[in-house]
Amino acid sequence: MLLTGGIYESYGQGWIAEIPDEKENILKMNEWNNMKIRVSGDNVKTWLNGEIMTDELIGKGKGLIMLQIHSGGGIKVRWNNIRLTELPE
């Protein structure tokens, strides 16, 4: 199951938006991937390599931006060119 681009709430709710199996081939293993996340009000959209992964209304909230990797499977993750842009209200 592909989790890249899904939306997870770690304080009780769990998966808000999981990625369907038919999108598993979008992730390029052992290559750089491009991830875009846009949060506007209560709408969260994620893209992986230019393909929309999620488009969910999850409710407004305040919090931190975090990058996460789960252990297991010998996964190696690197990040580069991280950019944050504040959207006009």
CORRAHU-V700379 format. One record per residue. N is the residue number from 1. SS is DSSP state (a for helix, b for strand, c for the rest). PHI is phi in radians with two decimals (999 if undefined). Layout:
# CORRAHU-V700379
<<N SS PHI> <N SS PHI>>
This chain:
# CORRAHU-V700379
<<1 c 999> <2 c -1.43> <3 c -1.92> <4 c -1.14> <5 c 1.70> <6 c -1.33> <7 b -2.06> <8 b -2.20> <9 b -1.94> <10 c -1.54> <11 c -1.95> <12 c 2.13> <13 c -1.37> <14 b 1.42> <15 b -1.21> <16 b -1.60> <17 b -2.52> <18 c -1.63> <19 c -1.61> <20 c -1.18> <21 a -0.96> <22 a -1.18> <23 a -1.74> <24 a -1.08> <25 a -1.35> <26 a -1.28> <27 c -1.25> <28 c -1.66> <29 c -1.21> <30 c 1.06> <31 c -2.40> <32 c -1.26> <33 c -2.08> <34 c -1.91> <35 b -2.05> <36 b -2.16> <37 b -2.25> <38 b -2.20> <39 b -2.04> <40 b -2.37> <41 c 1.12> <42 c -1.78> <43 b -1.78> <44 b -2.11> <45 b -2.11> <46 b -2.23> <47 b -2.22> <48 b -2.21> <49 c 0.90> <50 c 1.46> <51 b -1.79> <52 b -1.13> <53 b -1.84> <54 b -2.47> <55 b -2.61> <56 b -2.24> <57 b -1.58> <58 c -2.05> <59 c 1.64> <60 c -1.15> <61 c -2.91> <62 c -2.08> <63 c 3.12> <64 c -1.82> <65 c -1.70> <66 c -2.33> <67 c -1.88> <68 c -2.31> <69 c -2.37> <70 c -1.62> <71 c -1.32> <72 c 1.83> <73 c 1.33> <74 c 1.12> <75 c -1.31> <76 c -2.07> <77 c -2.18> <78 c -2.31> <79 c -2.08> <80 c -2.62> <81 c 0.91> <82 c -1.35> <83 c -2.26> <84 c -2.03> <85 c -2.25> <86 c -1.36> <87 c -1.49> <88 c -1.16> <89 c -1.45>>
